[in-house]
Amino acid sequence: MLDRKFIVEHADQVQANCERRGVSCEVQRIVSLEAQRKTLLTDSQEFNRLANEVSKKIKSAKDNDERQQFIAEGRDLRQKKDAAQKQHDEIDAEVLALISAIPNMTHPDVPSGGEEDAKEVGFGKTAVRTFDFAVKDHLELAQPLDLVDFEAGARVTGSGFYFLKNDAVLLDLALQQFAIRHLMAKGFIPVTTPDLATTSVLQGIGFTPRGPETQIYSIENSDLHLVGTAEITLGGMYADQTVDLEELPIKLCGLSHCFRTEAGAAGRASRGLYRVHQFTKVEMFAFTSPEQSDAMHEELRQTECELFDALEVPYRIVDTASGDLGGPAYRKYDLEAWMPGRGEAGEWGEVTSTSNCTDYQARRLNVRYKTKGEKGTNFVHTLNGTAFATGRAMIAIIENNQQADGSIAVPKALQPWVGKEKIG
């Protein structure tokens, strides 16, 4: 969340940012309530000071009548202090709730608008392929090769779940191995994370655990939720921790299952493995100093490009528009792979995203750093980026590498783990 002092001192700027993002926020109410809260805090502290002074007089009272007078006066001051403190705490809770609904500030270079206003800022090294035969989508290719079974998934768990089978399992594991090896070579620490997290961690990262618009599965009668991404658990690793500046940046790559309700998702563009309720993902996450975060964001984006260039998958890079940014993101880049079987004649489909969340998540999670020789601590910056969401990466591989005979060429980068050059 944003710093409340920053909101009060830059109310017009914060309000304009909310409007640019298309978010309704009560900035002026926060300013008004903060003024009331500060007054009540001062009153409470003053009543407490006066009560302490009266308490000291009790021992030196001339007689019992004066003693009782001091006791009554002290009691009255304590009651006033408690009343002011209670009102302060109620207003403070309301302020926190209102601040939690305010999104992060936005990088000045981010394009304004919605999803359709995202700006193309680059393309991958592999050109879009021209086919001399009728193109199939990944489900049409997977069925005769017995790679994916959605019918069995529906019988066991429900619609939107599936079984990977045969060479699809090898391809899935190959993507995980390749990504983790590539990231380890770049200084990322490999981590397997829990598939569950508490409400406070989800809220700290910026996810809404419960409610009509949630994308999160919650465990009934508990404070636990299935994670939608390892970003949640990787960020939570350092909740309430303080690190030395010399330790930064901390770069993690997390392997986890991801669970999403995908409420409201439908249509041909979402069919098959593109939008499912469970998938595996290798996620990058970084804790940095404020001075390091912009460069780290570019590093995460470049790493995503390296991974998909190695797969020889065509993609474009887009700078996400302000109205399509998630609440915590200061800036976000997406990689959209060309999926020739999507739509009538092929479409771009999102395969990765990387966001700089500045200190927005760290402030909620209370992740700080200290500098030697300086008093106090500061909030770190947090960044996240997808290495591979294996389901969507497989769509891009299967559709772009399909052959006229229905087989699928395996990218050279993955052949050591798949163990063959062609699936078919």
Residue, then its C-alpha position, 0 to 999 in steps of 0.5 A: m500500500l502507499d504511505r499514508k503521509f505520502i497520500v495526505e501530502h500528495a492527495d491530488q497526485v494520488q487521486a489523479n493516479c486512481e482516475r488514470r487507473g480507472v479505480s474509485c478511491e476516497v482520497q479526500r476522505i482519507v485526508s479528512l480522517e487522517a486529520q481527525r486521527k492525529t487530533l485524537l492521538t494528540d488528545s489521548q496523549e495529553f489526557n494520559r500526561l495529565a492523568n499521570e501528573v494527577s496520579k503523582k499528586i495523590k501521595s502528597a495529598k493533604d488529607n483524604d478529601e484531597r486524595q479522593q479529589f485527585i483519584a476522581e480527577g485521574r479517573d476522569l482523565r483516564q476515561k477521556k484518554d480511553a475514549a479518545q484512543k478508542q475513537h482514534d483506533e476506529i478511525d485508524a482502521e477505517v483509514l487503513a481499509l481505504i488506503s488498502a483499496i488505493p493502487n500503487m503509483t504508476h510509472p510516467d512512461v506507462p501508456s494510459g487506457g485499458e487492455e487495448d491500449a498496451k504498447e508494443v515495445g519489442f519482438g522476439k528473435t524468431a519470426v512468425r512461421t508461415f504454414d503450408f498446411a491447415v493449422k490445428d490448435h494444441l487440443e487438436l494436435a494433442q488428442p491423437l498423440d494422447l497428451v492431454d485428457f480433459e474428460a478424465g480431469a472433469r470426472v475426477t475434479g471438475s471442468g477446467f482440470y486435466f491430466l497431462k500424459n505421455d510426452a506432455v509430462l516430459l515436456d512439462l518437466a523439461l520446461q521446469q528443468f530448463a527454466i530453473r537451470h537458466l535462472m540458477a546460472k543468473g544468480f537466482i536461488p531455486v525454491t519450491t514453495p508451499d501451495l497454501a498461504t495465509t490471508s495476511v500474506l495474500q493481502g500483503i501481496g495484493f490478492t483478494p482472498r475472499g469475495p465475489e471477484t476473487q480468483i482464489y480458492s479458499i480452504e473452508n474453516s481455516d485461514l489458508h488459501l491455495v496460491g494463484t502464483a508463487e509470487i505470493t509465497l516468495g514474497g511472504m518468505y520475508a514478511d516482517q524481516t529486515v535484511d542488510l543492504e549488502e544482501l540486496p538484491i535477493k533473487l529467487c526462482g520459485l516452483s509451485h502449483c498455481f490454482r485459480t478460479e478463473a471466474g467469468a473466463a470463457g470463449r475459444a481463446s480461453r479453451g484448452l490449456y490456456r485458462v485452467h484451474q491448476f497449472t505449474k509455474v516457475e516464478m522469478f521474485a526479487f527483493t531490491s533497494p529502491e535504487q536497484s528496482d528499475a534495473m532489476h525490472e529490465e533484467l527480469r524482462q530480458t530473462e523472460c525474452e532469453l527463455f522464449d528465444a531459446l524455445e524459438v517461439p515468436y513473441r512480442i513485448v507489450d508495456t501494459a496500460s495503466g487501466d490494466l495494471g494490477g493494484p501493486a504494479y508500478r509498471k508491467y511488461d507482458l510477453e505475448a507468444w504467437m499462437p497460430g491455432r488460436g482464433e481464426a488465423g492465430e493470435w497473440g496470447e500472454v505467456t509471461s508478465t513481469s512487474n515492478c511493485t516498488d515498496y507497495q507489497a513490502r509496506r504491507l508485508n513489512v519487509r525492510y532493509k537497514t544500511k550500516g551506519e544509518k539509523g532506522t530501516n527502509f522498505v525494500h522494493t519487490l518485483n516478480g516475473t514469470a519464467f514459464a507457466t508451463g501450460r501456456a508455454m506448451i501451447a506455444i511450443i505445440e502450435n508453433n512446432q506442429q508438422a504436416d503429419g501431426s507430429i510436434a518438433v521439440p525445441k533443441a533447448l528442451q531435447p536433453w530433458v524430453g529425450k527426443e527431437k519429435i513428439g509423434 
